Amino acid sequence: MTVLRGGYTTGTCAAAAAKAAVTLLSGAPAPESVEIALPDGTRASFPVLSCRRAGDACEAAVRKDAGDDPDVTDQACVIVSVQFIEGGVVVFAAGEGVGIVTKPGLSVPVGEPAINPVPRRMIRAAVREVTDRGLRVTISIPGGRELAARTFNPRLGVEGGLSIIGTTGRVRPFSVPALCDALKCALDVAAASGVTAPVLVPGNIGERAARRHFRLGPEQVVQVSNHWGFMLDQLVRHSFARLLIVGHPGKLAKLAEGDWNTHSSRSATVAPSVARLAETTLGESVAEAPTVEGIFDALPQEKRRRLGDALAARVRQAVAGRVGSRLALAVVLVNMAGEFLGTDGDLTPWQQ
């Protein structure tokens, strides 16, 4: 099996460029490379493409390397300009090619630069390794407006350019055969370890939530990525008795629509169908939102749970249609913070 080379997110590159620019702004020589911390506690070093003064600011550039992943921003130049401000805080601004959030429901408020929470924390941590002074951090990606047209940003309400994203700091290369081999191996390991009630999750958000809310063994949780059809077909080849699915409704609602590969290039957004389900379940129209998260956030707690339970039931029904009646199924939907939005099925086996 070919080993694919990993890379780094735009958020990581922005943090590295910010540290290089602040180093020069603070009076040190322009660095040729910088080292920053990643969210998992490891550190990585990045070459600095350029670093120069520009009036009362300094700017630095780092070129993104996404490894062997077909990322539209691979080899893009991430430029960060920094200048000192009063107040001791770090504020963010969107430069050329970086979008602005124009609709509610995303992880960043309307009117803010589309720089997601984890990259913001990484950038703050990187510049705080150099100075405690207040800073304005402006991120630019030349050509970003054109690149953004090839993403879901315009539909999600991010206008004018790209989002600065990333939850781990790293880009895991996407290869369907290699990934499916790894996913199959994870199920094989679970079965060989005596697991009878596995937990399938889309990724890190689902796994963190599952381990937070349930009593689970180390091999019991299996990340599916986007390959739900493949994994459910593999799962029924084993003698598992029960199955729990935990994840964000933005992904899992796609199963209820019959989309068994939930990658954005292979399936459409489910926000419209979730909005229709909300109207049916609650008997009233819901606030327009570009994302499933936004639909839930706009509801009061009691209605949020009613919608969550109804959607979880639809997901469970769809999965049951795929795997048959031999497996006892349960579904848990969680938000980005890992809190329950809705459940369907008996959760007791995973709580003991």
C-alpha positions in Angstrom: 0.0 0.0 0.0 1.4 3.4 -1.0 2.1 5.7 2.0 0.8 9.2 1.2 2.6 12.3 2.4 0.7 14.5 4.9 0.7 18.3 5.0 -0.5 21.3 7.0 -3.6 23.4 7.1 -4.0 27.0 6.1 -4.5 27.8 9.8 -1.1 26.2 10.6 0.6 28.2 7.8 -1.0 31.4 9.0 0.3 30.8 12.6 3.8 30.2 11.3 3.7 33.3 9.1 2.3 35.3 12.0 5.2 34.2 14.3 7.8 35.1 11.7 6.2 38.6 11.1 6.0 39.3 14.9 9.6 38.2 15.3 10.7 40.9 12.9 8.2 43.5 14.3 9.7 42.9 17.8 13.2 43.9 16.6 14.8 40.5 15.9 16.2 39.6 12.4 13.8 38.2 9.9 13.8 34.5 10.4 14.4 32.0 7.7 12.2 29.4 9.4 9.9 29.3 12.5 8.7 26.6 14.8 5.1 26.5 16.2 3.0 24.3 18.4 0.2 22.2 16.9 -3.1 21.4 18.7 -1.9 18.0 19.7 1.1 19.4 21.6 3.7 18.5 19.0 5.8 21.2 17.2 6.6 21.7 13.6 9.1 23.9 11.7 8.2 25.9 8.5 10.4 27.7 6.0 9.6 31.4 5.7 9.1 32.4 2.1 9.5 36.1 2.8 9.6 38.5 5.7 9.8 42.3 5.5 8.8 45.6 7.0 5.8 47.5 5.5 5.5 50.9 7.3 4.5 50.3 10.9 3.7 46.7 10.2 5.7 43.6 9.3 4.5 40.8 7.0 5.7 37.3 6.3 4.6 34.6 3.9 4.5 30.8 4.2 3.6 28.5 1.3 1.1 25.8 2.1 2.1 22.2 1.5 -1.0 19.9 1.7 1.2 16.8 1.0 -0.5 14.3 -1.3 -4.0 15.6 -0.5 -5.8 17.2 -3.5 -6.5 20.4 -1.6 -7.5 23.4 -3.7 -5.2 25.6 -1.5 -2.1 23.4 -1.9 0.9 25.6 -2.7 -1.1 28.8 -1.9 0.9 31.6 -0.4 -0.4 32.5 3.1 0.7 36.1 4.0 0.2 37.5 7.4 0.7 41.2 8.3 1.0 42.2 12.0 1.2 45.6 13.8 1.1 46.6 17.4 -2.1 47.9 18.9 -3.2 49.1 22.3 -5.0 46.8 24.8 -2.8 43.7 24.9 -5.2 41.6 22.8 -4.9 39.9 19.4 -7.5 40.9 16.8 -8.0 39.5 13.4 -8.6 41.0 10.0 -9.3 39.6 6.5 -6.9 40.7 3.8 -6.9 39.8 0.1 -8.4 36.4 -0.6 -9.8 35.7 2.9 -13.6 35.7 3.3 -16.0 37.4 5.6 -18.8 35.5 7.3 -22.2 36.9 6.2 -24.7 34.3 7.5 -25.3 32.9 11.0 -24.7 29.3 11.8 -21.0 29.1 11.3 -18.4 28.8 14.0 -17.5 32.5 13.6 -20.0 35.4 14.1 -21.4 37.4 11.1 -19.1 40.2 10.1 -15.9 38.5 11.3 -13.1 37.3 9.1 -13.6 33.6 8.2 -10.8 32.5 10.5 -12.0 29.5 12.5 -11.6 29.0 16.2 -8.7 26.5 16.2 -6.5 28.6 13.8 -7.2 31.7 15.9 -5.9 29.8 19.0 -2.9 28.6 17.1 -2.1 32.1 15.9 -2.5 33.6 19.3 -0.2 30.9 20.8 2.4 31.4 18.1 2.7 35.2 18.5 2.6 34.9 22.3 5.9 33.0 22.1 7.4 36.3 20.9 5.5 39.1 22.5 2.7 39.9 25.0 1.8 43.2 23.3 -1.5 43.8 21.5 -1.5 42.9 17.8 -3.7 43.3 14.7 -3.2 40.2 12.6 -4.3 40.4 8.9 -4.3 37.3 6.8 -4.2 37.3 3.0 -4.1 34.6 0.4 -3.5 36.0 -3.1 -5.9 34.3 -5.5 -8.1 33.2 -2.6 -11.3 34.7 -4.1 -10.9 32.6 -7.2 -10.0 29.5 -5.2 -13.0 30.0 -2.9 -15.4 29.7 -5.9 -14.3 26.0 -6.1 -15.4 25.4 -2.5 -18.7 25.5 -0.6 -17.9 28.9 0.9 -20.3 30.9 -1.3 -23.2 28.7 -0.3 -22.3 28.8 3.4 -22.2 32.5 3.5 -18.5 33.2 3.4 -17.9 35.9 0.8 -14.8 37.4 -0.7 -12.4 34.5 -0.3 -11.3 31.4 1.5 -11.8 30.3 5.1 -8.8 29.8 7.4 -9.5 26.3 8.7 -8.1 23.3 10.4 -8.9 21.4 13.6 -5.7 19.4 14.0 -3.2 21.6 12.2 -2.4 18.8 9.8 -3.8 17.7 6.5 -4.4 13.9 6.2 -4.0 12.9 2.6 -7.1 11.6 0.9 -6.7 8.3 -1.0 -9.9 6.2 -1.2 -8.2 2.7 -1.6 -5.7 3.4 1.2 -8.3 4.9 3.5 -10.7 2.0 3.0 -8.0 -0.5 3.7 -7.2 1.4 7.0 -10.9 1.6 7.9 -11.4 -2.2 7.3 -8.4 -2.9 9.4 -9.9 -0.8 12.3 -13.0 -3.0 12.2 -11.0 -6.2 12.1 -9.0 -5.1 15.1 -12.2 -4.2 17.0 -13.6 -7.7 16.3 -10.4 -9.4 17.1 -10.3 -7.5 20.4 -13.6 -8.9 21.5 -15.7 -5.8 20.8 -19.4 -6.7 20.4 -20.9 -3.2 20.3 -18.7 -0.9 18.2 -19.2 2.8 17.9 -18.8 4.4 14.5 -18.0 8.1 14.2 -17.2 10.4 11.3 -14.1 11.8 12.9 -12.5 13.6 15.9 -15.6 15.5 17.0 -17.7 12.3 17.2 -14.9 10.3 18.9 -14.4 12.9 21.6 -18.1 13.1 22.2 -18.4 9.3 22.3 -15.6 8.9 24.8 -16.9 11.7 26.9 -20.4 10.4 27.3 -20.0 6.6 27.2 -17.8 3.9 28.8 -15.8 2.6 25.9 -12.7 0.4 25.3 -9.8 1.6 23.3 -10.6 -0.4 20.2 -14.4 0.2 20.4 -14.5 3.5 18.5 -13.9 3.4 14.8 -13.6 6.5 12.7 -15.4 6.2 9.4 -14.4 9.4 7.7 -16.9 9.8 4.8 -17.2 6.1 3.8 -20.3 5.0 5.6 -21.6 2.7 2.9 -18.3 0.8 2.7 -18.0 0.6 6.5 -21.6 -0.5 7.1 -21.2 -3.2 4.5 -17.9 -4.4 6.1 -19.5 -4.2 9.6 -22.2 -6.8 8.8 -19.5 -9.3 7.9 -18.5 -9.5 11.5 -20.5 -10.9 14.4 -21.2 -7.6 16.2 -24.4 -7.6 18.2 -25.0 -3.8 18.5 -24.0 -0.6 16.8 -23.9 3.0 18.1 -23.4 5.9 15.7 -22.2 9.2 17.1 -21.6 12.4 15.2 -22.6 15.8 14.0 -25.9 16.0 12.1 -24.3 17.9 9.3 -22.6 14.6 8.3 -25.0 12.0 9.7 -28.2 13.6 8.2 -26.7 12.7 4.8 -27.3 9.0 5.6 -31.0 9.7 6.0 -30.9 11.2 2.5 -29.3 8.0 1.1 -25.9 9.5 0.7 -23.5 6.8 1.9 -20.4 8.8 1.0 -20.7 12.0 2.9 -17.7 13.9 1.4 -18.8 17.3 0.2 -17.8 16.5 -3.4 -20.1 13.4 -3.4 -23.1 14.7 -1.5 -25.1 17.9 -1.1 -25.6 20.0 1.9 -28.5 18.7 4.1 -29.5 22.0 5.6 -32.6 22.3 3.4 -33.8 18.8 4.3 -33.2 19.4 8.0 -35.1 22.7 7.8 -38.0 20.8 6.2 -37.9 18.2 9.0 -37.9 20.9 11.6 -41.0 22.5 10.1 -42.7 19.1 10.1 -41.6 18.1 13.6 -42.2 21.5 15.2 -45.2 22.6 13.2 -43.6 26.0 12.4 -41.0 27.5 10.0 -37.5 27.8 11.2 -34.9 30.6 10.7 -33.0 30.4 7.5 -29.4 29.2 8.0 -26.7 27.9 5.7 -25.7 25.0 7.9 -27.3 22.3 10.0 -25.5 23.7 13.1 -27.2 27.1 12.4 -30.6 25.6 12.2 -30.2 23.9 15.6 -28.6 27.0 17.2 -31.6 29.2 16.3 -34.0 26.9 18.2 -34.7 27.0 22.0 -33.4 24.0 23.9 -36.7 22.0 24.0 -37.3 22.4 20.3 -33.7 21.7 19.5 -34.0 18.3 21.3 -37.3 17.5 19.5 -35.7 18.1 16.2 -32.5 16.2 17.2 -34.5 13.2 18.3 -36.5 13.2 15.0 -33.4 13.5 12.9 -31.6 10.7 14.9 -34.6 8.5 14.3 -34.4 9.1 10.5 -30.7 8.3 10.5 -31.3 5.1 12.5 -34.0 4.0 10.1 -31.8 4.6 7.1 -28.9 2.7 8.6 -31.2 -0.2 9.6 -32.3 -0.4 6.0 -28.7 -0.9 5.0 -27.5 -3.4 7.6 -30.6 -5.3 8.3 -32.4 -6.3 11.5 -29.6 -8.4 13.1 -27.9 -5.4 14.7 -29.5 -3.4 17.5 -28.9 0.2 16.5 -28.7 3.5 18.3 -27.8 7.0 17.1 -26.5 10.1 18.9 -26.3 13.5 17.3 -23.9 16.0 18.8 -23.0 19.6 18.2 -19.5 20.9 17.6 -18.9 21.0 21.3 -19.8 17.4 21.7 -23.1 18.1 23.5 -26.2 16.0 22.7 -28.7 17.3 20.2 -30.8 14.2 19.8 -30.8 10.4 20.3 -32.7 7.4 19.1 -32.4 3.8 20.3 -31.2 2.1 23.5 -28.0 3.6 24.7 -27.7 1.4 27.8 -25.1 -1.0 26.5 -22.6 1.7 26.1 -23.3 3.4 29.4 -22.5 0.4 31.6 
